[in-house]
Amino acid sequence: MSAPRKLEPILEAHYNIKAATVRLGLATEDAEDKRGQKWLRDGVNRKVDPFPHARMAGQLVFTESHLAEISVRHESRVHGNTGKRNRPIARRRAANSAAPAAT
């Protein structure tokens, strides 16, 4: 039996934060469009179940497989603000009705 062969490393395309948001469809290629960037950074920095990522030269980068996993995890995720509230929303009284009428 021959010795096992080492697999050649495969270089995937790497994307910075802006390119990753465009690739995921969260933002357009416009330089001023910052949508999705905070969401990706927050996902990477979560303590429990963080987004897959890599850091190269101090920069946050994502590969194609990282973006695919992020997309699969969140394509049909239920938002956290659904469901019944435990207590009713407090309503503020109007300023005019709060003060007693002067006589």
VONU-331116 format. One line per field, with one value per residue: residue number from 1; residue in three letters; x, y, z of N, C-alpha, C, CB in turn; chain. Coordinates in nm, 2 decimals, decimal comma, always signed. Glycine has a CB too. Layout:
BEGIN
num	NUM_...
residu	ALA_...
npx	X_...
npy	Y_...
npz	Z_...
capx	X_...
capy	Y_...
capz	Z_...
cpx	X_...
cpy	Y_...
cpz	Z_...
cbpx	X_...
cbpy	Y_...
cbpz	Z_...
chaine	A_...
This chain:
BEGIN
num	1_2_3_4_5_6_7_8_9_10_11_12_13_14_15_16_17_18_19_20_21_22_23_24_25_26_27_28_29_30_31_32_33_34_35_36_37_38_39_40_41_42_43_44_45_46_47_48_49_50_51_52_53_54_55_56_57_58_59_60_61_62_63_64_65_66_67_68_69_70_71_72_73_74_75_76_77_78_79_80_81_82_83_84_85_86_87_88_89_90_91_92_93_94_95_96_97_98_99_100_101_102_103
residu	MET_SER_ALA_PRO_ARG_LYS_LEU_GLU_PRO_ILE_LEU_GLU_ALA_HIS_TYR_ASN_ILE_LYS_ALA_ALA_THR_VAL_ARG_LEU_GLY_LEU_ALA_THR_GLU_ASP_ALA_GLU_ASP_LYS_ARG_GLY_GLN_LYS_TRP_LEU_ARG_ASP_GLY_VAL_ASN_ARG_LYS_VAL_ASP_PRO_PHE_PRO_HIS_ALA_ARG_MET_ALA_GLY_GLN_LEU_VAL_PHE_THR_GLU_SER_HIS_LEU_ALA_GLU_ILE_SER_VAL_ARG_HIS_GLU_SER_ARG_VAL_HIS_GLY_ASN_THR_GLY_LYS_ARG_ASN_ARG_PRO_ILE_ALA_ARG_ARG_ARG_ALA_ALA_ASN_SER_ALA_ALA_PRO_ALA_ALA_THR
npx	+0,09_+0,06_+0,19_-0,02_-0,13_-0,06_-0,30_-0,34_-0,34_-0,63_-0,69_-0,92_-1,14_-1,11_-1,29_-1,33_-1,50_-1,69_-1,71_-1,80_-2,06_-2,18_-2,16_-2,33_-2,57_-2,66_-2,60_-2,53_-2,29_-2,21_-2,00_-2,08_-2,28_-2,34_-2,49_-2,54_-2,28_-2,22_-2,38_-2,25_-2,00_-2,08_-2,18_-1,95_-1,82_-1,97_-2,02_-2,14_-2,17_-2,03_-2,00_-1,84_-1,51_-1,20_-0,89_-0,66_-0,36_-0,45_-0,70_-1,05_-1,17_-1,36_-1,43_-1,55_-1,68_-1,73_-1,91_-2,12_-2,20_-2,28_-2,50_-2,67_-2,73_-2,88_-3,09_-3,36_-3,42_-3,59_-3,70_-3,60_-3,78_-4,04_-4,36_-4,55_-4,56_-4,44_-4,52_-4,73_-4,68_-4,56_-4,75_-4,71_-4,85_-5,01_-4,86_-5,02_-5,25_-5,14_-5,07_-5,25_-5,55_-5,54_-5,71
npy	-0,12_+0,22_+0,53_+0,78_+1,05_+1,39_+1,64_+1,90_+2,24_+2,44_+2,75_+2,98_+3,24_+3,55_+3,79_+4,12_+4,31_+4,49_+4,39_+4,14_+4,19_+4,28_+4,05_+3,88_+4,00_+4,20_+4,47_+4,73_+4,80_+5,05_+5,29_+5,43_+5,29_+5,12_+4,91_+4,61_+4,57_+4,62_+4,42_+4,19_+4,22_+4,22_+3,96_+3,81_+3,87_+3,76_+3,58_+3,33_+3,09_+3,22_+3,39_+3,22_+3,31_+3,47_+3,62_+3,83_+3,99_+4,17_+4,23_+4,17_+3,90_+3,71_+3,39_+3,21_+2,98_+3,05_+3,26_+3,12_+2,94_+3,13_+3,24_+3,01_+2,96_+3,18_+3,22_+3,16_+3,25_+3,32_+3,63_+3,79_+3,95_+3,86_+3,73_+3,72_+4,00_+4,04_+4,24_+4,52_+4,79_+5,09_+5,39_+5,73_+6,01_+6,29_+6,62_+6,84_+6,73_+6,63_+6,82_+6,99_+7,18_+7,53_+7,76
npz	+0,00_-0,09_+0,04_+0,18_-0,03_-0,02_-0,03_-0,27_-0,18_-0,22_-0,35_-0,27_-0,37_-0,21_-0,02_+0,09_+0,35_+0,22_-0,04_+0,03_+0,13_-0,10_-0,26_-0,11_-0,16_-0,01_-0,04_-0,28_-0,54_-0,50_-0,35_-0,13_-0,02_+0,27_+0,37_+0,55_+0,63_+0,91_+1,01_+0,92_+1,05_+1,32_+1,34_+1,30_+1,54_+1,74_+2,05_+2,07_+1,83_+1,60_+1,27_+1,00_+0,91_+0,80_+0,89_+0,74_+0,73_+0,92_+0,83_+0,79_+0,62_+0,38_+0,24_-0,06_+0,04_+0,30_+0,27_+0,15_+0,36_+0,55_+0,42_+0,39_+0,66_+0,73_+0,55_+0,59_+0,84_+1,14_+1,26_+1,57_+1,69_+1,69_+1,80_+2,11_+2,32_+2,65_+2,83_+2,81_+2,58_+2,71_+2,71_+2,65_+2,80_+2,67_+2,68_+2,74_+2,87_+3,10_+3,28_+3,55_+3,50_+3,51_+3,72
capx	+0,00_+0,14_+0,17_-0,13_-0,08_-0,11_-0,38_-0,29_-0,43_-0,70_-0,70_-1,05_-1,15_-1,14_-1,37_-1,34_-1,64_-1,77_-1,73_-1,89_-2,20_-2,23_-2,18_-2,45_-2,69_-2,71_-2,56_-2,49_-2,14_-2,18_-1,90_-2,15_-2,38_-2,28_-2,58_-2,50_-2,14_-2,23_-2,44_-2,14_-1,90_-2,14_-2,19_-1,82_-1,78_-2,06_-1,96_-2,20_-2,19_-1,99_-1,99_-1,71_-1,43_-1,06_-0,82_-0,53_-0,30_-0,54_-0,83_-1,15_-1,20_-1,46_-1,41_-1,68_-1,74_-1,78_-2,03_-2,22_-2,25_-2,36_-2,62_-2,76_-2,77_-2,97_-3,19_-3,50_-3,41_-3,70_-3,65_-3,61_-3,89_-4,18_-4,42_-4,63_-4,49_-4,47_-4,59_-4,78_-4,59_-4,60_-4,78_-4,69_-4,96_-4,98_-4,81_-5,13_-5,34_-5,07_-5,08_-5,38_-5,60_-5,53_-5,84
capy	+0,00_+0,34_+0,63_+0,87_+1,17_+1,52_+1,72_+2,03_+2,34_+2,51_+2,89_+3,03_+3,39_+3,62_+3,91_+4,21_+4,34_+4,56_+4,29_+4,03_+4,24_+4,29_+3,91_+3,82_+4,07_+4,30_+4,60_+4,75_+4,82_+5,19_+5,30_+5,49_+5,19_+5,05_+4,82_+4,48_+4,56_+4,61_+4,29_+4,09_+4,24_+4,17_+3,82_+3,76_+3,90_+3,70_+3,48_+3,20_+3,06_+3,33_+3,36_+3,18_+3,42_+3,47_+3,75_+3,83_+4,12_+4,25_+4,26_+4,06_+3,85_+3,59_+3,31_+3,17_+2,88_+3,12_+3,33_+3,02_+2,90_+3,24_+3,25_+2,90_+2,98_+3,30_+3,25_+3,15_+3,27_+3,40_+3,75_+3,78_+4,03_+3,80_+3,67_+3,81_+4,08_+4,00_+4,35_+4,62_+4,91_+5,21_+5,51_+5,86_+6,10_+6,42_+6,72_+6,93_+6,66_+6,59_+6,93_+7,02_+7,30_+7,64_+7,83
capz	+0,00_-0,10_+0,14_+0,14_-0,10_+0,04_-0,12_-0,30_-0,12_-0,32_-0,32_-0,30_-0,38_-0,08_-0,03_+0,21_+0,40_+0,12_-0,15_+0,08_+0,13_-0,24_-0,30_-0,05_-0,21_+0,10_-0,07_-0,41_-0,55_-0,47_-0,24_-0,02_+0,03_+0,38_+0,42_+0,57_+0,68_+1,05_+1,04_+0,91_+1,16_+1,45_+1,33_+1,33_+1,68_+1,84_+2,13_+2,04_+1,69_+1,51_+1,13_+0,95_+0,85_+0,82_+0,90_+0,67_+0,74_+1,01_+0,76_+0,79_+0,48_+0,37_+0,12_-0,12_+0,12_+0,42_+0,24_+0,13_+0,49_+0,61_+0,34_+0,43_+0,80_+0,75_+0,44_+0,64_+0,98_+1,20_+1,33_+1,71_+1,75_+1,66_+1,92_+2,20_+2,42_+2,79_+2,89_+2,70_+2,55_+2,79_+2,63_+2,71_+2,80_+2,60_+2,77_+2,78_+2,96_+3,22_+3,38_+3,58_+3,44_+3,60_+3,73
cpx	+0,09_+0,10_+0,06_-0,07_-0,14_-0,19_-0,33_-0,39_-0,50_-0,72_-0,84_-1,04_-1,18_-1,20_-1,35_-1,48_-1,73_-1,81_-1,82_-2,03_-2,26_-2,26_-2,30_-2,58_-2,74_-2,69_-2,53_-2,34_-2,11_-2,10_-1,97_-2,25_-2,31_-2,37_-2,52_-2,36_-2,14_-2,28_-2,33_-2,04_-1,95_-2,15_-2,06_-1,78_-1,87_-1,99_-2,01_-2,22_-2,16_-1,99_-1,85_-1,64_-1,29_-1,01_-0,69_-0,48_-0,39_-0,67_-0,92_-1,19_-1,29_-1,43_-1,55_-1,75_-1,80_-1,91_-2,15_-2,28_-2,33_-2,50_-2,72_-2,81_-2,89_-3,08_-3,33_-3,51_-3,53_-3,64_-3,68_-3,72_-4,03_-4,23_-4,49_-4,53_-4,53_-4,54_-4,63_-4,68_-4,65_-4,63_-4,76_-4,81_-4,92_-4,95_-4,92_-5,22_-5,27_-5,07_-5,22_-5,42_-5,59_-5,67_-5,82
cpy	+0,12_+0,44_+0,73_+1,00_+1,29_+1,59_+1,85_+2,13_+2,42_+2,66_+2,94_+3,18_+3,44_+3,75_+3,99_+4,23_+4,39_+4,46_+4,18_+4,07_+4,24_+4,14_+3,85_+3,89_+4,17_+4,44_+4,61_+4,78_+4,97_+5,20_+5,36_+5,40_+5,10_+4,94_+4,68_+4,47_+4,55_+4,47_+4,18_+4,10_+4,19_+4,02_+3,75_+3,77_+3,84_+3,60_+3,34_+3,19_+3,17_+3,29_+3,31_+3,29_+3,38_+3,61_+3,74_+3,98_+4,22_+4,29_+4,14_+4,02_+3,73_+3,52_+3,27_+3,07_+2,95_+3,19_+3,23_+2,97_+3,00_+3,25_+3,14_+2,92_+3,08_+3,32_+3,24_+3,17_+3,36_+3,52_+3,73_+3,86_+3,98_+3,74_+3,77_+3,88_+4,04_+4,11_+4,45_+4,73_+5,03_+5,33_+5,63_+5,94_+6,23_+6,53_+6,81_+6,86_+6,62_+6,70_+6,96_+7,16_+7,41_+7,72_+7,97
cpz	+0,00_+0,01_+0,09_+0,08_-0,03_-0,07_-0,14_-0,24_-0,24_-0,27_-0,36_-0,31_-0,24_-0,10_+0,10_+0,25_+0,29_+0,01_-0,10_+0,09_+0,00_-0,29_-0,24_-0,09_-0,11_+0,06_-0,22_-0,42_-0,53_-0,35_-0,11_+0,05_+0,14_+0,43_+0,44_+0,63_+0,84_+1,09_+1,03_+1,02_+1,30_+1,45_+1,35_+1,47_+1,78_+1,92_+2,10_+1,89_+1,60_+1,36_+1,10_+0,88_+0,86_+0,83_+0,83_+0,68_+0,82_+0,95_+0,77_+0,65_+0,49_+0,24_+0,06_-0,02_+0,25_+0,39_+0,21_+0,26_+0,56_+0,55_+0,38_+0,57_+0,81_+0,64_+0,49_+0,79_+1,03_+1,28_+1,48_+1,77_+1,72_+1,79_+2,00_+2,29_+2,56_+2,86_+2,78_+2,69_+2,63_+2,69_+2,71_+2,70_+2,73_+2,71_+2,82_+2,88_+3,09_+3,33_+3,42_+3,53_+3,55_+3,60_+3,78
cbpx	-0,10_+0,13_+0,30_-0,22_-0,11_+0,01_-0,53_-0,28_-0,35_-0,84_-0,59_-1,16_-1,25_-1,01_-1,51_-1,26_-1,63_-1,70_-1,60_-1,84_-2,21_-2,13_-2,05_-2,43_-2,79_-2,64_-2,44_-2,57_-2,10_-2,32_-1,79_-2,22_-2,43_-2,24_-2,70_-2,50_-2,06_-2,32_-2,56_-2,07_-1,86_-2,28_-2,24_-1,71_-1,77_-2,18_-1,99_-2,33_-2,34_-1,86_-2,02_-1,72_-1,47_-0,99_-0,81_-0,55_-0,27_-0,47_-0,80_-1,28_-1,07_-1,61_-1,33_-1,65_-1,65_-1,67_-2,01_-2,17_-2,13_-2,28_-2,60_-2,68_-2,66_-2,90_-3,16_-3,56_-3,28_-3,79_-3,71_-3,48_-3,87_-4,17_-4,31_-4,73_-4,50_-4,34_-4,51_-4,91_-4,58_-4,50_-4,93_-4,57_-5,02_-5,10_-4,70_-5,21_-5,39_-4,92_-5,01_-5,40_-5,75_-5,42_-5,93
cbpy	+0,00_+0,40_+0,71_+0,91_+1,16_+1,61_+1,72_+2,05_+2,44_+2,44_+2,98_+2,99_+3,43_+3,63_+3,89_+4,34_+4,43_+4,68_+4,24_+3,98_+4,37_+4,36_+3,83_+3,84_+3,97_+4,27_+4,66_+4,87_+4,78_+5,27_+5,39_+5,62_+5,10_+5,15_+4,81_+4,40_+4,69_+4,72_+4,26_+4,11_+4,39_+4,24_+3,78_+3,83_+4,05_+3,63_+3,52_+3,18_+3,02_+3,39_+3,49_+3,05_+3,55_+3,39_+3,80_+3,78_+4,18_+4,37_+4,30_+4,11_+3,82_+3,64_+3,18_+3,11_+2,77_+3,22_+3,41_+2,90_+2,85_+3,37_+3,24_+2,77_+3,02_+3,42_+3,15_+3,02_+3,34_+3,31_+3,88_+3,82_+4,17_+3,69_+3,59_+3,73_+4,23_+3,97_+4,41_+4,67_+4,94_+5,25_+5,49_+5,94_+6,13_+6,47_+6,81_+6,97_+6,53_+6,55_+7,06_+7,02_+7,29_+7,74_+7,76
cbpz	+0,12_-0,23_+0,17_+0,25_-0,25_+0,08_-0,07_-0,45_-0,03_-0,34_-0,38_-0,18_-0,49_+0,00_-0,06_+0,18_+0,52_+0,07_-0,20_+0,22_+0,20_-0,34_-0,27_+0,10_-0,25_+0,23_+0,01_-0,48_-0,69_-0,46_-0,28_-0,06_-0,08_+0,49_+0,33_+0,45_+0,65_+1,11_+0,94_+0,77_+1,17_+1,47_+1,19_+1,24_+1,70_+1,77_+2,28_+2,12_+1,67_+1,55_+1,05_+0,86_+0,92_+0,70_+1,05_+0,53_+0,60_+1,04_+0,62_+0,87_+0,40_+0,37_+0,14_-0,25_+0,16_+0,47_+0,11_+0,05_+0,58_+0,60_+0,19_+0,41_+0,89_+0,77_+0,33_+0,59_+1,03_+1,29_+1,28_+1,78_+1,69_+1,55_+2,00_+2,27_+2,40_+2,87_+3,00_+2,74_+2,40_+2,89_+2,58_+2,66_+2,94_+2,52_+2,71_+2,66_+2,89_+3,19_+3,32_+3,74_+3,39_+3,55_+3,83
chaine	A_A_A_A_A_A_A_A_A_A_A_A_A_A_A_A_A_A_A_A_A_A_A_A_A_A_A_A_A_A_A_A_A_A_A_A_A_A_A_A_A_A_A_A_A_A_A_A_A_A_A_A_A_A_A_A_A_A_A_A_A_A_A_A_A_A_A_A_A_A_A_A_A_A_A_A_A_A_A_A_A_A_A_A_A_A_A_A_A_A_A_A_A_A_A_A_A_A_A_A_A_A_A
